[in-house]
C-alpha cells in the first residue's frame, strides 16, 4: 500500500494531516491534532476503547505523561472534497495502560490523555465510508508517544555506610 500524506500547520497549535491510499484511491481523511495541553485532574483508564489497531500510520504526537491532545477528523473524497460517513466514527487504542480516550458523541473528535506510564500507543479511527449498505470501512491510525515531563522531584538515595 502506498500512502500519500500532506501536513499543514493550521494555527493556534493545530496541525492537519491528510492521507490517502494512492493504489486503491480509497477515500482520504484528515486528522487535526492539537493543541497539546496539561491535564487538570486525574485521568481514568478507558478499557472500553481497547482494540487491536489496524491501518497504516498517518500521523503522530508526543505527549508528556501529564498532557492530553485533541484529535479531530475530516473525511474527504478522491478529489479532496468534504465527504460524509455513515454513523459516528469509532475511536480505539491498542494500549489503555498508556492512553485514555474521550471521544465526542458524534465521533468526529477525541481527547487523548496520557495515563502516566511511558511508551507508545496507537489510536485508530474507524468509519463507514458507504452511506448505505453494506459497510465499507475506512481506517486511520495515529501514534502517541508518551515521554517523561520536566523534573519536579529530587530523590537522593544513600547507599549503606562502609568503614573508612
N, C-alpha and C positions, 0 to 999 in steps of 0.2 A: 504494500500500500504506500502510495506517495501522498504526503500531506503538504498542502500549500498553506502557509501562515503569513499573517501580516500583524505587526504590532504597532499600536498608535497610542501616544500619550494624549489623554483626553483633557487633563487638567485637574486641579484640586486633588492630586494624588491618585487619580483614576488612570487605569491602563486598559485599553481594549485590545483583545487578541482574537483575531478571526482565523478560522481554519476551514479547510475543505479537502475532501479526498479527491485528488486530481485524476485518479484512474477510473473510478466509478462515477465521478461527477455528482456524488451524493450531496444532499442539502447541507450547506455550511451553517455554522452558527458562531456567535461572538460571545466570549466571556468578558465581562467588565470586572476588573479587580481593583479593590481598594476603596478608600484609603485604609491603611492599617491603623488600628487604634489600640490603646491599652485597655485591658479588661477593667471593669468597675466592681466586680464581685467574683465569687467563686463560680467555676464552670462545672456543670453537671455532665457526666458522660452521657452519650446518646446511643446506646447499643441498638436501638430500633432502626438505625440507619446503617448497620453493618451489612456489607455485601462485598463479594469479590469484585474489584474494579476492573472494567474492561475498557477497550478503546485505546486509541493512540494518544499519547501525551500531547496536549495542546498548549498548556501554559503552566506556570509555577509561581509560588510565593514563598518567601522566607519570613517566618514569624519567630519572635522570641517566645519563651514558654509562658509569657504573661500577656500576649497580644491576641487580637482577633482581626479578621479581614472580611470584608463584604464581597461576595461574588454575585454578579447578575449575568443573565444570559439573554441573547437576542438571536433568534433563528433567521436564517437567510435562505433564499432560493439560489439556483445556479447562477443567476445574474446579480446576486448580492442584494436583491430587494428583500425588505422585511417579509417574513413568512410566518404563518401560524402553525401551531402544533395542536393535536387533539388532546384535550385534557391538560392537567397540570403536570409539568415535567417532575421527575423524582430525583432526589439527591441521595447519594450513598457515600460511605467511606469504607476503605479496607482496614482501618485501624481505629476503633473507637477508644483505645487506650491513649492515643496521641491527640486526636482532634474530636471536637463535638460540633454537630451541625444543627442549625436552627433555620430550616427552610421557611420561606414565605408561604402563605396559604395558596397563592396562585402558582407556586413553583418557579417563578421567574427570578428569584433571588435567594440567597442563603448566607447566613453569617457563620463563618468557620472560626472556632475558638480553639486555641491550644489548651489541652487539659493539664499539662505540667511536665510530662516526660519529654525527652529529646528524641528525635528521629525523623523519619519521613513517612508520610501517609498520602494516599490518593483520594481525591473527591471525584466521583463520577456522576454525571448528569445524564439521565435517560429521558427521552421524549418520544412521542409518537408522531412521525412526520406525515402520516396518511390521515387526512381529516375524516375519513370514513373507516370502513372495514377493508382489509384486515389491518393489523398493527404493523407499521413499518418503523422499527426502532432506529433512532438516531442517538448516538452516544458521544460524549465528550469527557475528557479526563483532565483534571488539574492537580498537580503535585504540590504538597505543602511540606516544607522542611522546617522543623522546629529546632531552634538553636537556643543556647543559653543567653539570657539577658545580661545587663550590666551587673557587676558585682555589687551586692548590698550587705553581705555578711562576711566578717573575718573570723576564720576558725583556726585558732592556734592549737596545735597538738603537741604535747610534751611526751617525749619518749621516756622509758623507765630510767631512773638515775643509775649511774655507774660509778664505781670507785675511781678516783684520780690516780 
